[in-house]
Amino acid sequence: MRRKLNSYAIFAEFWHNMFRFKTAILKQIQAAAHLVALEGGRIDRLRLLKLLYISDRESLAERGAPIIGGRVAALDNGPLHSDIYEFIKGAHEDAGEWKKFFTNDGHVVIATADPGRMELSPFEIDKLTEVSDRLRPHDSWEVAELTHKFAEWIECHVAGTSRPIPMERILASLGFTEEDIEQVRSTAESNQRMRKALCG
């Protein structure tokens, strides 16, 4: 068990680090912008956070890689990407990049410029679109309730807190074996090395 937990911890760190480059920030912005556009240029922030999480989770299930990745946390209203939440609140160290394309009207995120879609693959655009279309009949709170059924949130959530959800918890809840998780970790390591080589 100790060996498994250690490999999980290493994997989680690689997974977090591989999405800290500027190109990854642009990809987060582009993924969010695509969802906002599908909603007519403005979207409730709770809905945006949940659609991004569900899309990422389904991408993990289908191809072993997320769309945007990064830190994930369990809050009372379900799981979310911590970086995106901090972008919206203006608390992220790179919030200036986010503000080039979005503004807030209370709890509504409004698109003010188009960041393009070049960082998103056709699969990723299709996945974001499919999730948005599928869940459009449900209001934001109903979408949030759907995420309360995810095993990783149930296991990590403590009322009134924000607790990290290790990526291996998500993968395990999706049915990935230890060998599967190790393979995903290896891919994350390779991607990290490639990004460092390209970005310096």
RONU-129385 format. One line per field, with one value per residue: residue number from 1; residue in three letters; chain; x, y, z of N, C-alpha, C in turn. Coordinates in steps of 0.02 Angstrom, whole numbers. Layout:
<rs>
n <- NUM ...
res <- ALA ...
chain <- A ...
n.X <- X ...
n.Y <- Y ...
n.Z <- Z ...
ca.X <- X ...
ca.Y <- Y ...
ca.Z <- Z ...
c.X <- X ...
c.Y <- Y ...
c.Z <- Z ...
</rs>
This chain:
<rs>
n <- 1 2 3 4 5 6 7 8 9 10 11 12 13 14 15 16 17 18 19 20 21 22 23 24 25 26 27 28 29 30 31 32 33 34 35 36 37 38 39 40 41 42 43 44 45 46 47 48 49 50 51 52 53 54 55 56 57 58 59 60 61 62 63 64 65 66 67 68 69 70 71 72 73 74 75 76 77 78 79 80 81 82 83 84 85 86 87 88 89 90 91 92 93 94 95 96 97 98 99 100 101 102 103 104 105 106 107 108 109 110 111 112 113 114 115 116 117 118 119 120 121 122 123 124 125 126 127 128 129 130 131 132 133 134 135 136 137 138 139 140 141 142 143 144 145 146 147 148 149 150 151 152 153 154 155 156 157 158 159 160 161 162 163 164 165 166 167 168 169 170 171 172 173 174 175 176 177 178 179 180 181 182 183 184 185 186 187 188 189 190 191 192 193 194 195 196 197 198 199 200
res <- MET ARG ARG LYS LEU ASN SER TYR ALA ILE PHE ALA GLU PHE TRP HIS ASN MET PHE ARG PHE LYS THR ALA ILE LEU LYS GLN ILE GLN ALA ALA ALA HIS LEU VAL ALA LEU GLU GLY GLY ARG ILE ASP ARG LEU ARG LEU LEU LYS LEU LEU TYR ILE SER ASP ARG GLU SER LEU ALA GLU ARG GLY ALA PRO ILE ILE GLY GLY ARG VAL ALA ALA LEU ASP ASN GLY PRO LEU HIS SER ASP ILE TYR GLU PHE ILE LYS GLY ALA HIS GLU ASP ALA GLY GLU TRP LYS LYS PHE PHE THR ASN ASP GLY HIS VAL VAL ILE ALA THR ALA ASP PRO GLY ARG MET GLU LEU SER PRO PHE GLU ILE ASP LYS LEU THR GLU VAL SER ASP ARG LEU ARG PRO HIS ASP SER TRP GLU VAL ALA GLU LEU THR HIS LYS PHE ALA GLU TRP ILE GLU CYS HIS VAL ALA GLY THR SER ARG PRO ILE PRO MET GLU ARG ILE LEU ALA SER LEU GLY PHE THR GLU GLU ASP ILE GLU GLN VAL ARG SER THR ALA GLU SER ASN GLN ARG MET ARG LYS ALA LEU CYS GLY
chain <- A A A A A A A A A A A A A A A A A A A A A A A A A A A A A A A A A A A A A A A A A A A A A A A A A A A A A A A A A A A A A A A A A A A A A A A A A A A A A A A A A A A A A A A A A A A A A A A A A A A A A A A A A A A A A A A A A A A A A A A A A A A A A A A A A A A A A A A A A A A A A A A A A A A A A A A A A A A A A A A A A A A A A A A A A A A A A A A A A A A A A A A A A A A A A A A A A A A A A A A A
n.X <- 41 100 188 100 31 137 173 56 59 171 128 17 83 161 55 -5 100 123 29 57 114 119 53 -38 -120 -179 -250 -342 -415 -466 -546 -642 -694 -752 -860 -931 -966 -1053 -1158 -1211 -1129 -1126 -1122 -1176 -1067 -1057 -1113 -1021 -903 -942 -974 -848 -779 -849 -831 -691 -677 -747 -667 -550 -598 -621 -503 -394 -335 -351 -445 -410 -350 -246 -260 -383 -529 -637 -785 -929 -1029 -992 -863 -725 -616 -480 -395 -471 -578 -510 -464 -586 -624 -524 -412 -305 -132 -107 -215 -230 -216 -335 -428 -415 -506 -627 -758 -842 -1013 -1083 -1119 -1105 -1014 -945 -905 -783 -692 -621 -524 -486 -465 -355 -274 -351 -396 -485 -560 -572 -643 -761 -800 -822 -927 -1024 -1052 -1101 -1215 -1289 -1319 -1390 -1533 -1541 -1538 -1413 -1396 -1448 -1355 -1243 -1284 -1275 -1139 -1119 -1135 -1019 -889 -762 -785 -874 -790 -692 -750 -784 -898 -916 -784 -639 -564 -423 -436 -357 -285 -277 -384 -492 -465 -467 -600 -659 -633 -504 -361 -221 -111 -157 -161 -27 21 -42 21 152 137 102 223 305 243 265 404 416 345 426 541 497 448 545
n.Y <- -60 63 86 108 224 314 320 373 500 557 555 643 763 780 790 908 1000 993 1071 1204 1293 1437 1412 1319 1393 1476 1378 1338 1457 1463 1347 1380 1494 1440 1368 1474 1544 1453 1468 1587 1695 1733 1663 1577 1568 1453 1356 1359 1314 1183 1124 1126 1040 918 895 880 767 669 668 616 487 437 450 451 571 740 888 1018 998 1018 1087 1015 1029 985 1057 1123 1136 1042 964 1058 1151 1221 1324 1387 1434 1525 1612 1670 1735 1828 1800 1726 1705 1733 1807 1919 1877 1806 1910 1978 1925 1901 1963 1997 1994 2008 1848 1801 1756 1845 1851 1951 1961 1863 1722 1631 1460 1381 1305 1199 1033 950 844 891 1010 958 878 971 1042 941 905 1027 1044 930 951 1068 1075 1072 1167 1271 1228 1100 1040 1050 965 843 819 786 653 593 483 525 652 625 550 642 760 874 952 1127 1154 1169 1048 965 859 719 673 538 486 524 454 322 313 312 188 154 49 13 -7 59 190 212 212 327 420 408 458 589 631 628 724 834 849 877 998 1079 1080 1148 1267 1318
n.Z <- 0 37 -68 -174 -132 -129 -265 -314 -255 -315 -447 -439 -413 -529 -619 -580 -600 -738 -794 -769 -853 -964 -1085 -1045 -961 -1055 -1122 -1024 -1017 -1147 -1151 -1055 -1117 -1231 -1177 -1119 -1234 -1294 -1210 -1244 -1220 -1087 -924 -779 -642 -562 -644 -751 -687 -651 -776 -836 -750 -763 -899 -904 -824 -897 -1010 -954 -925 -1053 -1128 -1046 -1012 -957 -1005 -962 -836 -687 -519 -413 -313 -174 -134 -45 -144 -234 -338 -410 -522 -449 -498 -599 -523 -441 -539 -582 -465 -458 -385 -424 -468 -600 -639 -717 -849 -869 -855 -971 -1055 -992 -885 -729 -678 -541 -494 -620 -763 -894 -1064 -1140 -1240 -1373 -1351 -1445 -1508 -1522 -1436 -1402 -1441 -1577 -1520 -1388 -1401 -1453 -1344 -1240 -1300 -1315 -1180 -1131 -1214 -1178 -1045 -1045 -1025 -886 -736 -652 -519 -523 -607 -525 -423 -489 -487 -358 -348 -384 -345 -302 -251 -146 -63 -26 18 150 247 234 202 92 9 -61 -206 -243 -400 -425 -356 -432 -551 -502 -462 -583 -627 -662 -655 -545 -628 -743 -695 -670 -801 -851 -770 -816 -945 -912 -857 -970 -1049 -969 -977 -1113 -1122 -1043 -1119 -1232 -1180 -1098
ca.X <- 0 142 215 46 18 193 168 0 80 216 86 -22 128 175 -6 -14 153 122 -20 74 145 75 11 -92 -166 -218 -297 -396 -455 -501 -598 -696 -724 -795 -922 -968 -995 -1109 -1213 -1232 -1083 -1127 -1139 -1170 -1001 -1065 -1123 -957 -857 -964 -966 -777 -759 -880 -797 -625 -686 -765 -608 -508 -627 -620 -437 -341 -305 -402 -443 -370 -310 -231 -283 -455 -548 -705 -820 -997 -1068 -964 -792 -710 -546 -461 -367 -526 -615 -469 -466 -650 -625 -470 -363 -251 -73 -111 -283 -228 -228 -407 -465 -412 -559 -689 -774 -896 -1072 -1105 -1097 -1108 -953 -962 -849 -770 -648 -615 -455 -474 -472 -298 -246 -398 -400 -554 -593 -586 -698 -821 -820 -851 -991 -1071 -1072 -1143 -1280 -1325 -1342 -1425 -1599 -1536 -1511 -1347 -1397 -1457 -1290 -1200 -1306 -1250 -1070 -1119 -1137 -953 -858 -705 -810 -901 -734 -649 -787 -800 -942 -888 -713 -614 -511 -397 -454 -301 -305 -285 -451 -538 -452 -491 -673 -678 -619 -435 -322 -156 -69 -181 -141 45 30 -61 74 209 120 107 295 330 215 298 471 408 325 485 587 468 434 603
ca.Y <- 0 122 99 136 293 356 331 419 567 580 567 703 820 788 812 979 1040 995 1121 1269 1334 1488 1383 1284 1445 1495 1324 1345 1514 1445 1299 1418 1539 1400 1355 1537 1559 1408 1492 1653 1748 1743 1600 1575 1540 1385 1314 1354 1271 1114 1099 1113 981 859 884 853 699 624 662 567 420 414 448 450 637 791 943 1071 973 1064 1070 1003 1031 968 1107 1103 1132 991 972 1110 1167 1277 1379 1424 1469 1582 1660 1705 1779 1875 1784 1687 1745 1751 1831 1969 1843 1792 1973 2001 1894 1893 2006 1969 2032 1967 1778 1784 1768 1873 1854 2018 1953 1793 1699 1580 1390 1344 1259 1144 985 938 803 932 1055 916 856 1029 1056 887 911 1087 1029 878 976 1132 1076 1074 1230 1266 1189 1031 1017 1041 904 785 806 758 580 569 451 563 707 595 528 697 818 886 1010 1191 1159 1157 998 940 793 691 649 465 472 529 398 260 313 299 119 142 6 42 -7 113 254 218 230 397 458 407 505 656 647 642 789 886 859 909 1068 1116 1089 1196 1332 1341
ca.Z <- 0 39 -135 -214 -111 -151 -337 -323 -235 -368 -505 -428 -419 -600 -653 -564 -630 -811 -815 -741 -904 -991 -1136 -1011 -939 -1114 -1137 -976 -1038 -1209 -1134 -1023 -1167 -1275 -1141 -1112 -1300 -1304 -1168 -1267 -1200 -1015 -891 -707 -627 -537 -703 -787 -649 -654 -844 -847 -712 -794 -963 -888 -796 -952 -1051 -919 -933 -1122 -1160 -996 -1005 -948 -1053 -933 -780 -633 -452 -405 -242 -155 -95 -30 -204 -278 -358 -459 -534 -406 -536 -631 -470 -421 -594 -580 -406 -462 -334 -454 -484 -670 -651 -770 -912 -870 -861 -1040 -1094 -953 -828 -687 -659 -485 -502 -691 -801 -960 -1112 -1167 -1298 -1395 -1349 -1495 -1487 -1550 -1387 -1392 -1495 -1599 -1469 -1329 -1419 -1457 -1277 -1206 -1332 -1299 -1110 -1126 -1246 -1141 -980 -1051 -994 -813 -710 -623 -457 -543 -632 -466 -389 -525 -467 -290 -354 -402 -287 -277 -209 -85 -21 -4 43 219 245 254 186 24 16 -125 -230 -281 -465 -425 -332 -489 -595 -470 -463 -653 -642 -682 -611 -526 -688 -786 -666 -682 -871 -858 -738 -862 -998 -883 -852 -1038 -1070 -930 -1006 -1177 -1111 -1019 -1175 -1277 -1148 -1061
c.X <- 43 169 162 34 75 189 110 21 125 175 47 20 145 114 -18 37 148 72 -6 106 94 29 -49 -143 -210 -269 -355 -444 -496 -558 -658 -732 -771 -862 -964 -1001 -1056 -1170 -1234 -1189 -1083 -1151 -1131 -1104 -1005 -1072 -1058 -909 -877 -957 -893 -755 -786 -846 -728 -629 -702 -707 -559 -532 -617 -550 -378 -305 -362 -399 -398 -328 -300 -261 -359 -471 -621 -734 -892 -1040 -1040 -891 -784 -635 -527 -434 -422 -565 -576 -465 -529 -651 -570 -414 -303 -192 -71 -180 -285 -240 -303 -447 -461 -473 -626 -696 -830 -952 -1104 -1075 -1100 -1042 -972 -899 -843 -725 -642 -542 -437 -482 -411 -267 -289 -398 -473 -593 -615 -643 -763 -846 -853 -921 -1043 -1096 -1118 -1212 -1322 -1356 -1380 -1496 -1599 -1509 -1446 -1345 -1408 -1392 -1242 -1219 -1281 -1179 -1065 -1123 -1068 -917 -801 -727 -837 -845 -696 -686 -797 -838 -906 -815 -701 -555 -488 -425 -394 -324 -315 -353 -501 -528 -478 -567 -701 -662 -549 -400 -257 -110 -90 -156 -66 59 12 -7 135 198 125 180 323 306 249 367 466 390 384 534 562 463 493 594
c.Y <- 63 138 131 209 339 371 378 491 597 598 632 766 833 817 887 1021 1046 1046 1190 1315 1383 1460 1348 1335 1468 1441 1325 1401 1497 1395 1335 1462 1500 1385 1418 1555 1516 1430 1563 1711 1765 1678 1608 1540 1469 1337 1305 1307 1197 1085 1084 1049 917 843 853 780 649 616 612 496 393 408 451 516 688 842 998 1049 1025 1041 1064 1001 1011 1022 1085 1095 1084 1005 1027 1116 1229 1336 1421 1464 1531 1634 1703 1756 1833 1861 1745 1732 1768 1777 1884 1939 1829 1855 2003 1977 1890 1950 1973 2019 1994 1897 1755 1803 1789 1876 1925 2017 1879 1771 1649 1510 1348 1295 1198 1098 978 895 846 981 1017 895 913 1045 1005 892 971 1074 981 905 1042 1131 1082 1141 1217 1222 1115 1001 1005 978 841 768 779 682 550 543 492 622 680 576 586 755 817 952 1073 1201 1154 1110 974 871 767 662 574 445 474 470 332 257 300 227 104 97 43 45 48 180 265 239 304 441 463 456 576 678 666 710 846 901 895 983 1109 1129 1144 1266 1359 1337
c.Z <- 0 -31 -179 -196 -132 -225 -352 -309 -289 -430 -499 -437 -492 -636 -641 -602 -705 -837 -787 -792 -933 -1045 -1104 -984 -997 -1131 -1088 -996 -1099 -1196 -1101 -1073 -1214 -1241 -1133 -1179 -1313 -1264 -1187 -1244 -1126 -982 -815 -688 -600 -596 -741 -752 -654 -725 -860 -811 -745 -860 -952 -866 -852 -1001 -1020 -931 -1003 -1153 -1111 -988 -997 -1005 -1025 -873 -726 -567 -450 -331 -234 -110 -83 -92 -256 -295 -409 -469 -494 -445 -569 -580 -448 -476 -590 -522 -409 -413 -362 -472 -556 -688 -706 -839 -922 -886 -931 -1080 -1058 -902 -790 -679 -603 -492 -574 -724 -871 -1003 -1139 -1228 -1313 -1394 -1403 -1467 -1505 -1501 -1376 -1453 -1518 -1548 -1411 -1342 -1422 -1388 -1239 -1234 -1313 -1228 -1101 -1155 -1204 -1076 -984 -1022 -918 -790 -673 -561 -472 -569 -574 -429 -423 -502 -396 -290 -370 -340 -258 -234 -143 -37 10 29 118 221 271 238 111 31 -53 -142 -270 -348 -466 -399 -389 -536 -566 -472 -533 -674 -665 -631 -592 -586 -737 -761 -676 -754 -882 -827 -783 -919 -974 -877 -920 -1062 -1033 -960 -1073 -1169 -1087 -1075 -1222 -1247 -1108 -987
</rs>
